[in-house]
Amino acid sequence: MNKILILFAHPKYERSTTNSVMVDQVKDLAGVTFVDLYECYPDFDIDVPREQRLLLEHDIVIWHHPLYWYSCPPLMKQWIDMVLEFDWAYGPKGHALAGKKVLQVITTGASREVYCSEGRNLYSINEFLRPFEQTARLCHMQYMAPYAVMGTHRLNRDQVTLYADQYRQIIECLHSGADIEQVKGCVFERDLPLSQVSD
């Protein structure tokens, strides 16, 4: 069984219905360690040794956050900058995380149609997330196709519950070693034209 570390970063968590429901579905699952970075580090003073120990103790890392200015919230960026140290996570002697998997779980207020070459944002979610993918690769980690819940401002309660249930199923599959592609109705972000991506 895989041990899963969920690193959650949302500076306005109390206002996010979608993320609240998603978090409630996964934070207490077997094999999961859930870390709310804004709750742990409100002053941004990250305990690097603690975070590195957590990484070493887990097989799969999940970066769960809303898309903030086409990236992550500032505390998650701080976490990446501080915790993934040279000659520990990367560099000539940096192989501490080699072989571990990374899954990015994100939410966006805008709909999927906005994130493509024909849309207002011009680029796909994958293109905006390239720095995270490259960060994982630099650290010798396996970066999986992201799971994105999009158009959150227009989702009704039933739709939010459906996405949260899919998230729970993804975590359960990762924990057991099963193929997450088998989660019914779940769409992982890949470099596909919008016309080939079903909702």
C-alpha positions as CSV (number, residue, x, y, z in Angstrom):
1,M,0.0,0.0,0.0
2,N,1.3,3.4,-0.9
3,K,1.5,6.2,1.6
4,I,0.1,9.5,0.3
5,L,1.1,13.0,1.4
6,I,-1.5,15.7,0.5
7,L,0.0,19.2,0.7
8,F,-2.9,21.6,0.6
9,A,-2.5,25.3,0.1
10,H,-5.5,27.7,-0.1
11,P,-5.2,31.2,1.5
12,K,-9.0,31.6,1.4
13,Y,-10.0,28.1,2.3
14,E,-13.0,29.2,4.3
15,R,-14.6,30.8,1.2
16,S,-14.1,27.8,-1.1
17,T,-17.0,25.4,-1.1
18,T,-15.5,23.2,-3.7
19,N,-12.2,22.7,-1.9
20,S,-13.9,22.2,1.4
21,V,-16.0,19.3,0.1
22,M,-13.0,17.8,-1.7
23,V,-10.8,18.0,1.4
24,D,-13.5,16.5,3.6
25,Q,-13.6,13.5,1.3
26,V,-9.9,12.6,1.5
27,K,-8.2,14.0,4.6
28,D,-9.1,11.1,6.8
29,L,-8.6,8.2,4.3
30,A,-6.4,5.3,5.2
31,G,-2.8,5.9,4.1
32,V,-3.2,9.6,3.8
33,T,-1.3,12.4,5.7
34,F,-3.1,15.7,5.1
35,V,-1.1,18.9,5.6
36,D,-2.9,22.3,5.4
37,L,0.1,24.5,4.7
38,Y,-1.7,27.8,5.6
39,E,-2.8,26.3,8.9
40,C,0.7,25.0,9.7
41,Y,2.7,28.0,8.5
42,P,0.6,31.2,8.8
43,D,3.8,33.2,9.1
44,F,5.4,31.4,6.1
45,D,8.2,30.1,8.4
46,I,8.4,26.6,7.0
47,D,9.9,23.8,9.1
48,V,12.1,22.4,6.3
49,P,13.4,19.3,8.2
50,R,9.8,18.4,9.2
51,E,8.6,18.7,5.6
52,Q,11.6,16.7,4.3
53,R,10.9,13.9,6.8
54,L,7.3,13.8,5.6
55,L,8.4,13.6,2.0
56,L,10.7,10.7,2.8
57,E,8.0,8.8,4.7
58,H,5.5,8.9,1.8
59,D,5.4,7.3,-1.7
60,I,3.1,9.8,-3.4
61,V,2.9,13.6,-3.0
62,I,-0.1,15.6,-4.0
63,W,0.0,19.3,-4.5
64,H,-3.6,20.4,-4.0
65,H,-4.3,24.1,-4.6
66,P,-6.4,26.6,-6.5
67,L,-4.8,28.1,-9.6
68,Y,-3.6,31.5,-8.5
69,W,-2.5,33.9,-11.2
70,Y,-1.8,30.9,-13.4
71,S,0.4,29.3,-10.7
72,C,0.0,28.2,-7.1
73,P,-0.6,30.3,-4.0
74,P,2.5,32.0,-2.5
75,L,2.9,29.6,0.4
76,M,3.1,26.6,-1.8
77,K,5.8,28.4,-3.9
78,Q,7.6,29.1,-0.7
79,W,7.4,25.4,0.3
80,I,8.9,24.4,-3.1
81,D,11.6,27.0,-2.8
82,M,12.6,26.0,0.7
83,V,12.0,22.3,1.0
84,L,13.3,21.0,-2.3
85,E,16.9,21.8,-1.5
86,F,19.9,21.5,-3.7
87,D,21.8,18.3,-3.2
88,W,18.8,16.9,-1.3
89,A,16.0,16.9,-3.9
90,Y,18.1,17.7,-6.9
91,G,21.7,18.3,-7.9
92,P,24.7,16.0,-8.0
93,K,23.8,14.4,-4.6
94,G,20.1,15.2,-4.6
95,H,18.2,11.9,-5.0
96,A,16.1,11.8,-1.8
97,L,12.8,11.9,-3.8
98,A,13.8,9.7,-6.7
99,G,11.0,7.4,-7.8
100,K,8.3,9.1,-5.8
101,K,5.1,10.2,-7.7
102,V,3.6,13.6,-7.8
103,L,-0.1,14.4,-8.6
104,Q,-1.3,18.0,-8.9
105,V,-4.9,18.6,-8.0
106,I,-6.1,22.1,-8.8
107,T,-9.3,24.1,-8.9
108,T,-10.1,27.0,-11.2
109,G,-12.9,29.5,-11.2
110,A,-12.9,29.7,-15.0
111,S,-14.2,27.0,-17.2
112,R,-12.3,24.5,-19.3
113,E,-13.1,26.5,-22.5
114,V,-11.1,29.5,-21.2
115,Y,-7.9,27.4,-21.0
116,C,-7.0,26.7,-24.6
117,S,-5.5,28.5,-27.5
118,E,-8.9,29.7,-28.6
119,G,-9.9,30.8,-25.1
120,R,-9.3,34.0,-23.1
121,N,-6.3,32.6,-21.3
122,L,-4.7,31.3,-24.6
123,Y,-2.9,28.4,-23.0
124,S,-4.0,25.0,-21.6
125,I,-3.8,24.1,-17.9
126,N,-0.9,21.8,-18.7
127,E,1.0,24.7,-20.2
128,F,0.5,26.8,-17.1
129,L,1.6,23.9,-14.9
130,R,4.9,23.2,-16.8
131,P,7.1,24.6,-14.0
132,F,5.6,22.1,-11.6
133,E,6.1,19.3,-14.0
134,Q,9.7,20.3,-14.6
135,T,10.3,20.7,-10.8
136,A,9.1,17.1,-10.3
137,R,11.4,15.9,-13.1
138,L,14.4,17.8,-11.8
139,C,13.8,16.0,-8.4
140,H,13.7,12.6,-10.2
141,M,10.0,12.2,-9.4
142,Q,7.3,10.9,-11.7
143,Y,4.8,13.6,-12.6
144,M,1.3,12.3,-13.3
145,A,-1.3,14.1,-15.5
146,P,-3.1,16.7,-13.2
147,Y,-6.6,16.4,-12.0
148,A,-8.4,19.8,-12.4
149,V,-11.8,20.8,-11.2
150,M,-12.7,23.8,-13.4
151,G,-15.5,26.4,-13.5
152,T,-16.0,26.1,-9.7
153,H,-18.0,29.3,-9.5
154,R,-20.8,27.7,-11.5
155,L,-20.9,24.3,-10.0
156,N,-23.9,23.2,-8.1
157,R,-23.8,21.1,-4.9
158,D,-24.3,17.8,-6.8
159,Q,-21.5,18.6,-9.2
160,V,-19.1,19.5,-6.4
161,T,-20.0,16.2,-4.7
162,L,-19.3,14.3,-7.9
163,Y,-15.8,15.9,-8.2
164,A,-15.1,15.3,-4.6
165,D,-16.1,11.6,-4.9
166,Q,-13.8,11.3,-7.9
167,Y,-11.0,12.8,-5.9
168,R,-11.6,10.2,-3.1
169,Q,-11.6,7.4,-5.7
170,I,-8.3,8.7,-7.1
171,I,-6.7,8.7,-3.6
172,E,-8.0,5.2,-2.9
173,C,-6.6,3.9,-6.2
174,L,-3.2,5.5,-5.6
175,H,-3.2,4.0,-2.1
176,S,-3.9,0.5,-3.3
177,G,-1.7,0.8,-6.4
178,A,-4.6,0.5,-8.8
179,D,-4.8,2.4,-12.1
180,I,-6.4,5.9,-11.5
181,E,-7.5,6.0,-15.1
182,Q,-10.3,3.6,-14.1
183,V,-12.0,6.2,-12.0
184,K,-15.4,6.6,-13.8
185,G,-15.9,10.0,-15.5
186,C,-12.6,11.4,-14.3
187,V,-10.7,13.6,-16.7
188,F,-6.9,14.1,-16.3
189,E,-5.3,17.1,-18.0
190,R,-3.3,16.2,-21.0
191,D,-2.2,18.0,-24.1
192,L,-5.4,17.4,-26.1
193,P,-7.4,19.8,-28.2
194,L,-10.5,20.9,-26.3
195,S,-12.7,19.1,-28.8
196,Q,-11.2,15.8,-27.6
197,V,-11.7,16.4,-23.9
198,S,-15.1,15.3,-22.5
199,D,-16.5,16.9,-19.4
